[in-house]
Amino acid sequence: MTDIIGIDLGTTNSEVAVLENGRPKVLTDAAGNALLPSVVGIDDQGRLLVGEPARNQHPLYPERTVKSVKRHMGSDTRFHLGGQDYTPQEISAILLRTLKQRAEDHLGRPVTRAVVTVPAYFNDAQRQATREAGEIAGLTVERLLNEPTAAALVYESDLDRPRQVLVYDLGGGTFDVSIVRIQHGVVEVIASHGDNRLGGDDFDRELVELLAERIQQESGVDVRNDRRIMVRLLRVAVTAKHALSERPFVAIREEFLFERDGTPWHLHTEVARDEYEALIAPYLDRTLEAVHTVLKSAGLGSGDIEEVLLVGGATRTPLVSERLEAVLGQTPKATVDPDLCVAMGAAVQAGMLAGETVASVLVDVTPYTFGTGALGELDGRPHPNVFVPLIRKHTPLPASKSEVFYTVRDGQTRVDVRVYQGEDPEADNNTLVGEFSVEGLRGVADDPVVLRFDLDTDGILQVTATEKATGLEKSVRIERAVPPLDRRALGAARERVAGLLGETAARPYAQTLLARAERLLPQLEGENREDLETLSQALREALEAGDEQAVSRAEAALEDLLYYLES
């Protein structure tokens, strides 16, 4: 039994799993529910609602409920709850804390480490925000694992022959498709593609629009600007969507939507599966375009794929399997629950990191090409900003690549380094993900500057520029669309989340800090070890004394030291 848990932080639902006796086990709450709806809210008494209660409140009070927060990770969106504004990281941390507590109840001991899954196409800002959510929740995120990769790890445990597998992951808010090669216990991702804003939520929205249009045609009333009615329509649309996975027709009845001329108006209608499928067909077309793209990237044809694995609740729609079978010539498999397999795969990866005996070895790849811009030639002509790839798309992770560039003139004492993500030969047509300057160069022409890219297993990029002759170096992490939270901001976020959870007295983050210190101590000696032992003891004594101010000071001091020692 491992002390690293696996978490699928999903758009619609989230789950937590552990590895027990070499097998992943998804944990349930006291009522036996494995799925935690990814919804957070505040009730009329100012109390926090998480999961099912929050989802139940949403139709009546959407203004004090947050759902689908995953679609906002890495953005500057703010959610207003209980008189305060919260970031996507803080809302996500509440979900993570709830899952963390579920795992602790099952294991009977504190949990401070986790593997958290993300869509394969999550960018750097979204991945960093997910890490921050974990830290706010009192978890050290040991690994960010791509969701299709996690699914492949689970399926691998049941299949032992070498094969090439396409993993089709259509969740509530995101879509990924990956091709993995499984051979001799190694799961190697060889190509990946996806869309961060495509999923079952889009199917729901199309059904809601269909219902709103029918209401307008029958009653003459446009309900689209009535938020509460639209939320009620969303609820019945989701129910209808699930029913249409099993039945050719579904009757939709919603009583007393509004009054017209003093008379209550009720929605009574029927939706056929073929109507629904026509609505969602354009979205499935987009997923199949991604399937063709990933096959081309891997240099494979549809006949080279030996298995198709379905992941994500939206894959229960029969049309998904029908369209995939038409394209790939075989029936997709969903032998593992598509809602749970990602969390199970995260638990398998957690077991690997904890030294457990498991069947698989993971080799992941980057879904992006990273490079820089430089003076060069494009189409046979001089160009001021040609894209120079350093780490190419589908390179196995972790990856490091260096390239030498040269100053162009005497007197040049500065170089500006711009880092791009994309595939276009003209750098400006790609996405600029970061930039920095190296100053104080020798000022001679053709002075070599070595640029190094280091991409870790979480897909986080660090860039280092070094003047070869002098060793002058500048090393930075790529700037993100939303800058990483500093230590004080993380501390403030933890306090806000702890306050919502009613855990201010428990000080869960103090236990996280002490656990990090205990893991680090065997690696230290001399003054560093002595300082860490002293600050850890000071925090323990403050906790025992119940002195909140002393605990806060001790947490801050220990946090600063750990940040220094772990950097």
Helices and strands as residue ranges (DSSP letters): E 4-8, E 13-20, E 23-26, E 36-37, E 39-42, E 48-50, H 52-57, G 62-64, E 65-67, G 69-72, E 79-81, E 84-86, H 88-107, E 113-118, H 124-136, E 140-146, H 147-156, E 163-170, E 175-183, E 186-195, H 200-219, H 227-244, E 249-260, E 263-272, H 273-298, G 302-304, E 307-311, G 313-316, H 318-328, H 341-353, E 361-363, E 370-378, E 381-391, E 399-406, E 414-421, G 427-429, E 431-439, E 448-455, E 461-467, E 473-477, H 487-501, H 508-520, G 521-523, H 526-545, H 548-566
